[in-house]
Amino acid sequence: MKQMDRRLLILMRLREERPVRAADLAEVCECSVRTIYRDIDALCDAGVPVAAMPGEGYRLVEGYHLPPIAFTAEEAVQLLLGSDLALGLGTAGQREATKSAATKVEAALRPETREEVDRLRERIRVSRWTQQETTPWLPILQQAVIHDRVLELRYHSFGSDELTERQVEPYYLVHYGNDWHLVAYCRLRQEMRDFRAGRIREAELLDERFERLADVDLKSTYHEGEYQEVRVWIEASSVPWAREAPAYGLRGEEQSEGGSVFVYESRDLRRLLPWLLSWGASARVLSPELVVERVRDEARALAEAYGDA
């Protein structure tokens, strides 16, 4: 991040009501704490009254106001593109809020900037195909995560291919893989689980509240459980397309004679199998032997199914 951009970002954070720590600023700005100290000294030298709160962090002196900040054309376009993407992710109420926020960004533009933004927006767009209908349970899931409320779910499990009823304590709501995922403690399984919103058949918000555990975070949640490494050789002509649409769990790619080796970490081989089979003879599983046998069995079953064709 450029020095001026970093200092502007620091100023934005200092405008908040609560003091902000140098370590938090360093994380946001992707720099060292020492760099933050130097930036704050530079802001003070430039006349910005920054107050140091012992044990709490930094903030602007009460009563000091920054002049309105003007968006550049590139900044405005990125914000508006982000709002276009957000239209396909939220609830009906959130879509209205997104449109309102975009209108405010446009209203804050200088006339000359607006012309440039309009020109760029005409050429750089988000397709409406990305604006898919979200799960009908999204408002309930959000309320549960925000207010620490227990949820009762009727869920179609991929692992067992059955409908189960369970009570969960929701910690996070994360969007990836073209769907929302509820990360929650499952009382039935007695462990943290990832519930894909599209597989939720019913959701009920209970009156019961739960107390969040301090040591639960997304990183630890997604690294729990046993993974096994799967190495797949892809011939050179198919490598670009395999990169374009990798299966979930890709950890790296290694150059190999005649192609590349894609290295996956998988908890459930059934999720990886469709991707493996989609490449036909262009792909070959190198290890482990369990996956080699699984692909071989599927290939035999396919040959038998089309034997009379």
PLY file of the C-alpha trace (Angstrom):
ply
format ascii 1.0
element vertex 309
property float x
property float y
property float z
element edge 308
property int vertex1
property int vertex2
end_header
0.00 0.00 0.00
1.32 3.47 -0.93
2.29 5.79 1.89
-0.43 8.38 1.20
-3.11 5.69 0.84
-1.98 4.12 4.12
-2.09 7.42 6.00
-5.51 8.23 4.59
-6.74 4.83 5.76
-5.29 5.49 9.22
-7.14 8.81 9.32
-10.38 7.06 8.45
-9.93 4.59 11.30
-9.01 7.37 13.74
-12.35 9.03 13.02
-14.13 6.15 14.74
-15.52 6.72 18.23
-13.46 3.97 19.84
-9.65 4.18 20.10
-7.80 1.95 17.66
-4.58 0.13 18.52
-1.40 0.42 16.47
-1.37 -3.38 16.04
-4.88 -3.29 14.53
-3.88 -0.46 12.18
-0.82 -2.44 11.12
-2.97 -5.45 10.29
-5.40 -3.38 8.22
-2.61 -1.53 6.41
-0.51 -4.69 5.98
2.61 -3.10 7.44
4.66 -3.16 10.64
3.65 -1.50 13.90
6.79 0.63 13.65
5.54 1.99 10.31
2.25 2.93 11.97
4.13 4.83 14.66
6.00 6.79 11.98
2.77 7.52 10.09
1.04 8.82 13.22
4.03 11.05 13.96
3.84 12.37 10.40
0.11 13.09 10.77
0.78 14.99 14.00
3.55 17.00 12.29
1.03 17.87 9.55
-1.33 19.34 12.15
-3.71 16.44 12.71
-4.41 16.24 16.48
-3.99 12.55 17.32
-4.46 11.61 20.97
-2.74 8.56 22.46
-4.94 6.73 24.99
-2.66 4.64 27.27
-3.66 1.00 27.13
-6.39 1.70 24.54
-4.87 3.10 21.36
-5.19 6.25 19.27
-8.05 8.54 18.27
-8.58 12.04 16.95
-8.93 14.80 19.54
-12.61 15.45 20.24
-14.00 18.33 18.19
-11.61 17.89 15.27
-13.36 17.26 11.96
-11.85 16.18 8.68
-13.09 17.82 5.49
-15.31 15.65 3.26
-13.31 13.14 1.29
-13.80 13.05 -2.47
-13.76 9.74 -4.33
-11.52 9.24 -7.32
-13.15 7.74 -10.40
-11.40 4.40 -9.76
-12.52 4.31 -6.11
-16.13 5.11 -7.02
-16.21 2.46 -9.73
-14.89 -0.19 -7.34
-17.50 0.71 -4.72
-20.31 0.65 -7.28
-19.13 -2.65 -8.73
-19.10 -4.01 -5.19
-22.68 -2.84 -4.70
-23.69 -4.60 -7.92
-22.17 -7.83 -6.62
-23.86 -7.38 -3.23
-27.29 -7.17 -4.88
-27.15 -10.91 -5.48
-26.06 -11.87 -1.96
-28.36 -10.26 0.60
-31.97 -10.20 1.71
-34.61 -7.96 0.14
-34.00 -5.32 2.82
-30.25 -5.47 2.30
-30.67 -5.09 -1.45
-32.54 -1.84 -0.81
-29.76 -0.72 1.53
-27.20 -1.56 -1.15
-29.03 0.54 -3.74
-29.30 3.41 -1.25
-25.57 3.27 -0.48
-24.72 3.27 -4.20
-26.93 6.33 -4.70
-25.07 8.14 -1.90
-21.71 7.34 -3.47
-22.89 8.70 -6.83
-24.29 11.84 -5.15
-20.91 12.57 -3.55
-19.07 12.68 -6.89
-17.78 15.88 -8.41
-19.26 16.63 -11.86
-15.99 15.88 -13.68
-15.54 12.66 -11.72
-19.12 11.60 -12.41
-18.50 11.79 -16.16
-15.46 9.55 -15.86
-17.34 7.12 -13.59
-20.26 6.93 -16.02
-17.85 6.16 -18.84
-16.10 3.41 -16.88
-19.38 1.96 -15.60
-20.61 1.68 -19.17
-17.64 -0.51 -20.02
-17.08 -2.43 -16.76
-20.16 -4.22 -15.44
-21.39 -7.04 -13.23
-23.61 -9.48 -15.09
-27.15 -9.88 -13.79
-26.59 -13.61 -13.98
-24.67 -13.24 -10.71
-27.77 -11.88 -8.99
-29.24 -15.21 -7.98
-32.04 -15.67 -5.48
-30.57 -16.31 -2.06
-31.79 -18.91 0.40
-35.19 -18.00 1.93
-33.68 -18.68 5.37
-31.01 -15.98 5.08
-32.83 -13.39 7.28
-33.24 -15.97 10.07
-29.62 -17.10 9.78
-28.42 -13.52 10.01
-30.54 -12.79 13.07
-29.22 -15.92 14.77
-25.58 -14.97 14.12
-26.05 -11.33 15.14
-27.98 -12.00 18.36
-26.39 -15.32 19.45
-29.68 -17.22 19.16
-29.95 -20.99 18.89
-31.34 -22.31 15.62
-33.31 -25.46 14.97
-32.57 -26.80 11.51
-33.92 -29.48 9.24
-30.86 -30.16 7.15
-30.09 -32.35 4.13
-26.60 -33.66 4.89
-24.26 -34.31 1.99
-22.28 -36.84 3.99
-25.14 -39.16 4.96
-27.63 -38.09 2.24
-30.40 -37.85 4.82
-32.58 -35.22 6.45
-31.72 -34.60 10.08
-33.14 -32.29 12.72
-30.62 -30.56 14.92
-30.08 -27.55 17.14
-27.05 -25.40 16.39
-25.23 -22.44 17.94
-24.33 -20.14 15.00
-20.98 -18.32 15.04
-20.40 -17.13 11.47
-22.17 -16.67 8.16
-19.72 -16.92 5.25
-20.32 -16.68 1.50
-18.20 -18.92 -0.74
-18.76 -21.50 -3.44
-21.83 -19.59 -4.75
-23.76 -20.03 -1.51
-23.97 -18.88 2.10
-22.53 -21.20 4.75
-23.50 -21.20 8.42
-20.57 -22.11 10.67
-22.09 -23.34 13.90
-21.65 -25.69 16.84
-23.90 -28.68 16.20
-25.40 -30.10 19.39
-26.27 -33.33 17.60
-22.69 -34.01 16.41
-21.11 -32.12 19.35
-18.62 -30.27 17.14
-18.33 -27.27 14.84
-19.93 -27.85 11.45
-20.36 -25.99 8.15
-24.00 -25.93 7.01
-24.58 -24.93 3.40
-27.63 -22.66 3.28
-28.95 -24.27 0.11
-29.30 -27.59 1.97
-31.37 -26.13 4.81
-34.97 -27.29 4.39
-36.38 -25.55 7.47
-34.97 -23.09 10.01
-36.54 -21.85 13.22
-35.10 -19.12 15.43
-35.40 -20.18 19.07
-35.66 -17.87 22.09
-32.66 -19.55 23.68
-29.37 -17.66 23.58
-25.92 -19.21 23.78
-22.60 -17.91 25.05
-19.88 -17.70 22.43
-16.62 -19.48 23.17
-13.65 -17.15 22.88
-11.38 -19.73 21.23
-13.66 -20.41 18.24
-12.66 -18.68 15.01
-13.06 -19.39 11.30
-9.46 -20.45 10.81
-9.55 -23.12 13.50
-12.99 -24.29 12.39
-11.95 -25.01 8.81
-8.74 -26.74 9.86
-10.38 -29.20 12.20
-10.80 -32.82 11.20
-8.67 -35.22 9.22
-7.68 -34.34 5.66
-5.90 -36.57 3.22
-3.65 -35.40 0.42
-4.74 -36.32 -3.10
-2.32 -35.84 -5.98
-3.76 -35.66 -9.49
-1.77 -35.44 -12.72
-3.44 -33.37 -15.48
-2.08 -33.44 -19.02
-0.74 -30.16 -20.39
-3.60 -29.46 -22.83
-6.14 -29.56 -19.97
-4.09 -27.72 -17.32
-5.39 -24.20 -18.18
-8.99 -25.35 -17.89
-8.32 -27.29 -14.67
-6.86 -24.10 -13.20
-9.93 -22.18 -14.30
-12.35 -24.53 -12.51
-10.51 -26.34 -9.69
-12.29 -28.51 -7.15
-12.59 -27.38 -3.55
-9.50 -28.03 -1.45
-6.77 -27.18 -3.96
-3.52 -26.54 -2.09
-1.03 -26.20 -4.90
0.18 -27.11 -8.37
3.50 -28.71 -9.27
5.08 -28.88 -12.70
5.43 -32.41 -14.04
6.43 -34.09 -17.27
3.66 -33.69 -19.82
1.44 -31.64 -17.50
0.96 -30.58 -13.88
0.22 -32.27 -10.58
-2.69 -30.72 -8.68
-2.42 -31.26 -4.93
-5.66 -31.38 -2.95
-6.54 -31.77 0.71
-9.87 -33.55 0.99
-12.08 -34.59 3.88
-14.73 -36.20 1.69
-13.62 -37.91 -1.50
-17.13 -37.80 -2.94
-16.76 -34.03 -3.33
-13.57 -34.48 -5.34
-14.69 -37.47 -7.43
-16.98 -35.58 -9.88
-14.13 -33.18 -10.68
-11.72 -36.06 -11.25
-14.11 -37.91 -13.56
-14.93 -34.74 -15.52
-11.44 -34.76 -17.06
-11.71 -38.30 -18.36
-8.40 -39.74 -19.58
-6.76 -36.30 -19.25
-6.44 -36.85 -15.51
-4.73 -39.60 -13.52
-4.76 -39.96 -9.75
-1.24 -40.57 -8.46
-2.06 -41.08 -4.78
-3.41 -42.27 -2.44
-4.23 -45.77 -3.63
-7.71 -45.54 -2.05
-8.66 -42.79 -4.50
-7.05 -44.64 -7.40
-9.27 -47.64 -6.63
-12.34 -45.43 -6.26
-11.84 -43.84 -9.69
-11.13 -47.26 -11.22
-14.40 -48.64 -9.79
-16.35 -45.65 -11.15
-14.75 -46.11 -14.57
-15.74 -49.78 -14.62
-19.29 -48.89 -13.60
-19.51 -46.31 -16.38
-18.19 -48.83 -18.93
-20.81 -51.37 -17.84
-23.59 -48.78 -17.96
-22.73 -47.92 -21.55
-21.77 -51.45 -22.58
-24.88 -51.93 -24.70
-24.87 -48.41 -26.15
0 1
1 2
2 3
3 4
4 5
5 6
6 7
7 8
8 9
9 10
10 11
11 12
12 13
13 14
14 15
15 16
16 17
17 18
18 19
19 20
20 21
21 22
22 23
23 24
24 25
25 26
26 27
27 28
28 29
29 30
30 31
31 32
32 33
33 34
34 35
35 36
36 37
37 38
38 39
39 40
40 41
41 42
42 43
43 44
44 45
45 46
46 47
47 48
48 49
49 50
50 51
51 52
52 53
53 54
54 55
55 56
56 57
57 58
58 59
59 60
60 61
61 62
62 63
63 64
64 65
65 66
66 67
67 68
68 69
69 70
70 71
71 72
72 73
73 74
74 75
75 76
76 77
77 78
78 79
79 80
80 81
81 82
82 83
83 84
84 85
85 86
86 87
87 88
88 89
89 90
90 91
91 92
92 93
93 94
94 95
95 96
96 97
97 98
98 99
99 100
100 101
101 102
102 103
103 104
104 105
105 106
106 107
107 108
108 109
109 110
110 111
111 112
112 113
113 114
114 115
115 116
116 117
117 118
118 119
119 120
120 121
121 122
122 123
123 124
124 125
125 126
126 127
127 128
128 129
129 130
130 131
131 132
132 133
133 134
134 135
135 136
136 137
137 138
138 139
139 140
140 141
141 142
142 143
143 144
144 145
145 146
146 147
147 148
148 149
149 150
150 151
151 152
152 153
153 154
154 155
155 156
156 157
157 158
158 159
159 160
160 161
161 162
162 163
163 164
164 165
165 166
166 167
167 168
168 169
169 170
170 171
171 172
172 173
173 174
174 175
175 176
176 177
177 178
178 179
179 180
180 181
181 182
182 183
183 184
184 185
185 186
186 187
187 188
188 189
189 190
190 191
191 192
192 193
193 194
194 195
195 196
196 197
197 198
198 199
199 200
200 201
201 202
202 203
203 204
204 205
205 206
206 207
207 208
208 209
209 210
210 211
211 212
212 213
213 214
214 215
215 216
216 217
217 218
218 219
219 220
220 221
221 222
222 223
223 224
224 225
225 226
226 227
227 228
228 229
229 230
230 231
231 232
232 233
233 234
234 235
235 236
236 237
237 238
238 239
239 240
240 241
241 242
242 243
243 244
244 245
245 246
246 247
247 248
248 249
249 250
250 251
251 252
252 253
253 254
254 255
255 256
256 257
257 258
258 259
259 260
260 261
261 262
262 263
263 264
264 265
265 266
266 267
267 268
268 269
269 270
270 271
271 272
272 273
273 274
274 275
275 276
276 277
277 278
278 279
279 280
280 281
281 282
282 283
283 284
284 285
285 286
286 287
287 288
288 289
289 290
290 291
291 292
292 293
293 294
294 295
295 296
296 297
297 298
298 299
299 300
300 301
301 302
302 303
303 304
304 305
305 306
306 307
307 308
